[in-house]
Amino acid sequence: MKNYRYFLLSLLIIALDQGIKLAVHTWMEPGYFGQIPLIGDFFKLHYTLNPGMAFGIQIGSIWGKLILTTFRIVAMFGIGYYLHSLTVKKSHTGLLISVALILGGAIGNLIDSVFYGVWFNNAPAGAPMSWFHGQVIDMFFADFYEGPLPSWIPLWGGSYYSTPIFNFADAAIFCGVMAILFFQNKFLIKE
C-alpha cells in the first residue's frame, strides 16, 4: 500500500485542479472584466482558455491539438510507469513526490484537452471535432509586466508580452520539475 500513496497524491492534484477549473468555469466571467484581485493588482484570478500547451504555444495545423493530446496521453502512461518503477526501487521520497506532482498535473491538463471540448463546448472554432480538442482552463495571473519587450532581447524582442496565466496542474508540474532540478544530487544518488 505504501507504493500507492504517491499515486494517491497524483489523484489529489487532479481533484484539486479539476475542482478549481470547474469553479472558475461556473462562477467567473472570462477575460479582464471577470478578474478577481487576490493580492492587489499583482496576483489575481483571470479566467482564460489556452488552446495549446504551456504559454499558449500551438502546433500549426488543425490537427495540431490532436497530436498534442495524443502526446499527452502517451506521456501520462510513461510518467505513471516511471513512478511505479521508482516506487518499486524505493527511490528517494522527494523524487517520488516530485514525479507524482508531475503526473497529477499532466493528467489534470489532459482531462481538459480530451473532455472540455464536449463538456464545456470550448473547442476552438474550426476544430475538426470536440473530443480531444478542449481548451485548458487557466486562471492564476501574476501580472507584473504587460507590453512590448525591448528589441535587444533575442527571438522575442519587440513582440508584445504578458506574464503567463496558469492553472493548478501547471503549478504542480512546475514544482515537481523544479524540485528534481534543484535536488537532483540528493534525489538521484546511485545506491
C-alpha positions as CSV (number, residue, x, y, z in Angstrom):
1,M,0.0,0.0,0.0
2,K,2.9,2.4,0.7
3,N,3.8,2.4,-3.1
4,Y,0.3,3.7,-4.0
5,R,0.4,6.7,-1.7
6,Y,2.3,8.6,-4.5
7,F,-0.5,7.7,-6.9
8,L,-3.0,9.0,-4.3
9,L,-1.0,12.3,-4.3
10,S,-1.4,12.5,-8.0
11,L,-5.1,11.8,-7.6
12,L,-5.4,14.6,-5.1
13,I,-3.6,17.0,-7.5
14,I,-6.1,16.0,-10.2
15,A,-9.1,16.5,-7.9
16,L,-7.9,19.9,-6.7
17,D,-7.1,21.0,-10.3
18,Q,-10.4,19.9,-11.7
19,G,-12.3,21.4,-8.8
20,I,-10.7,24.8,-9.3
21,K,-11.3,24.7,-13.0
22,L,-14.9,23.8,-12.6
23,A,-15.4,26.6,-10.1
24,V,-13.7,29.1,-12.4
25,H,-15.8,28.0,-15.4
26,T,-19.0,28.1,-13.4
27,W,-18.7,31.3,-11.4
28,M,-16.3,33.6,-13.3
29,E,-16.6,35.7,-16.4
30,P,-13.7,35.1,-18.9
31,G,-11.2,37.9,-19.6
32,Y,-10.3,41.1,-17.9
33,F,-13.9,42.0,-16.8
34,G,-14.1,38.9,-14.7
35,Q,-10.8,39.3,-12.9
36,I,-10.7,38.9,-9.2
37,P,-7.8,40.5,-7.4
38,L,-6.2,38.3,-4.7
39,I,-3.1,40.3,-3.9
40,G,-3.7,43.8,-5.1
41,D,-3.2,44.1,-8.9
42,F,-0.2,41.8,-8.7
43,F,-1.8,38.4,-8.3
44,K,-5.3,37.7,-9.5
45,L,-7.8,35.2,-10.8
46,H,-8.3,35.6,-14.5
47,Y,-10.4,33.1,-16.5
48,T,-8.9,32.3,-19.9
49,L,-8.8,29.4,-22.3
50,N,-5.5,28.0,-23.6
51,P,-5.9,26.2,-26.9
52,G,-2.3,24.9,-26.9
53,M,0.4,23.9,-24.4
54,A,2.4,25.9,-21.9
55,F,2.4,29.7,-22.6
56,G,-0.3,29.2,-25.3
57,I,2.2,27.7,-27.8
58,Q,0.3,25.8,-30.5
59,I,1.2,23.2,-33.2
60,G,0.3,24.9,-36.5
61,S,-2.2,22.7,-38.3
62,I,-5.9,22.0,-37.5
63,W,-4.7,18.5,-36.3
64,G,-2.0,20.0,-34.0
65,K,-4.3,19.8,-31.0
66,L,-5.0,16.1,-31.7
67,I,-1.2,15.5,-32.0
68,L,-0.6,17.3,-28.7
69,T,-3.4,15.5,-26.9
70,T,-2.1,12.1,-28.2
71,F,1.4,13.0,-26.9
72,R,-0.1,13.9,-23.5
73,I,-1.8,10.5,-23.3
74,V,1.4,8.7,-24.1
75,A,3.3,10.9,-21.7
76,M,0.8,10.2,-18.9
77,F,1.3,6.4,-19.3
78,G,5.1,6.9,-19.4
79,I,5.2,9.0,-16.3
80,G,2.8,6.6,-14.5
81,Y,5.0,3.7,-15.4
82,Y,8.1,5.6,-14.3
83,L,6.5,6.5,-11.0
84,H,5.6,2.8,-10.4
85,S,9.2,1.7,-11.2
86,L,10.6,4.3,-8.8
87,T,8.3,3.1,-6.0
88,V,9.4,-0.5,-6.6
89,K,13.1,0.6,-6.4
90,K,12.3,2.5,-3.2
91,S,13.7,5.7,-4.7
92,H,14.1,8.9,-2.6
93,T,10.8,10.2,-1.2
94,G,11.4,13.7,-2.7
95,L,11.8,12.2,-6.2
96,L,8.6,10.2,-5.8
97,I,6.6,13.2,-4.6
98,S,8.0,15.3,-7.5
99,V,7.1,12.7,-10.1
100,A,3.7,12.3,-8.5
101,L,3.1,16.1,-8.8
102,I,4.2,16.0,-12.5
103,L,1.8,13.0,-13.2
104,G,-1.1,14.7,-11.4
105,G,-0.6,17.9,-13.3
106,A,-0.2,16.1,-16.6
107,I,-3.4,14.2,-16.1
108,G,-5.2,17.4,-14.9
109,N,-4.4,19.2,-18.2
110,L,-5.1,16.0,-20.2
111,I,-8.7,15.9,-18.9
112,D,-9.2,19.4,-20.2
113,S,-7.8,18.5,-23.7
114,V,-9.8,15.3,-24.0
115,F,-13.2,16.2,-22.5
116,Y,-13.7,20.0,-22.2
117,G,-14.5,20.4,-25.8
118,V,-17.5,18.3,-25.2
119,W,-18.4,19.0,-21.5
120,F,-17.9,22.8,-21.7
121,N,-18.2,23.2,-25.5
122,N,-14.9,25.1,-25.5
123,A,-13.2,23.5,-28.6
124,P,-11.7,26.3,-30.8
125,A,-13.6,27.4,-33.8
126,G,-12.7,25.3,-36.8
127,A,-11.7,22.2,-34.7
128,P,-12.5,19.0,-36.6
129,M,-14.2,17.6,-33.5
130,S,-15.0,18.5,-29.9
131,W,-13.3,15.4,-28.4
132,F,-9.6,15.8,-27.9
133,H,-9.7,19.5,-28.8
134,G,-10.8,21.0,-25.5
135,Q,-9.0,24.1,-24.3
136,V,-7.2,24.1,-21.0
137,I,-8.7,26.4,-18.4
138,D,-6.1,28.8,-16.9
139,M,-6.8,31.2,-14.0
140,F,-3.7,32.2,-11.9
141,F,-2.3,35.5,-13.2
142,A,0.9,37.1,-11.7
143,D,0.5,40.4,-13.5
144,F,3.9,42.0,-13.2
145,Y,4.5,43.0,-16.9
146,E,2.4,43.6,-20.0
147,G,3.7,45.4,-23.0
148,P,6.3,45.2,-25.7
149,L,9.6,43.5,-24.9
150,P,12.8,45.5,-25.6
151,S,14.2,45.0,-29.1
152,W,17.6,43.8,-27.8
153,I,16.0,40.5,-26.4
154,P,16.9,37.7,-28.8
155,L,14.0,36.0,-30.6
156,W,11.2,37.8,-28.8
157,G,12.5,41.4,-28.8
158,G,9.9,43.9,-30.0
159,S,7.0,41.5,-29.6
160,Y,4.1,42.0,-27.2
161,Y,4.3,40.1,-23.9
162,S,2.1,39.4,-20.9
163,T,3.1,37.3,-18.0
164,P,1.7,33.8,-18.3
165,I,-1.6,32.8,-16.9
166,F,-1.5,29.2,-15.5
167,N,-3.6,26.7,-13.6
168,F,-3.1,24.4,-10.6
169,A,-1.9,21.5,-12.8
170,D,0.7,23.7,-14.4
171,A,1.9,24.8,-10.9
172,A,2.2,21.1,-9.8
173,I,4.2,20.2,-12.9
174,F,6.5,23.3,-12.4
175,C,7.1,22.5,-8.7
176,G,7.8,18.8,-9.5
177,V,10.3,19.6,-12.3
178,M,12.0,22.4,-10.2
179,A,12.4,20.1,-7.2
180,I,14.0,17.5,-9.4
181,L,16.4,20.0,-10.9
182,F,17.3,21.7,-7.6
183,F,17.7,18.5,-5.6
184,Q,18.9,16.1,-8.3
185,N,22.1,15.3,-6.5
186,K,20.1,14.2,-3.5
187,F,17.2,12.5,-5.4
188,L,19.3,10.7,-8.0
189,I,22.1,9.2,-5.8
190,K,23.2,5.8,-7.2
191,E,22.8,3.2,-4.4
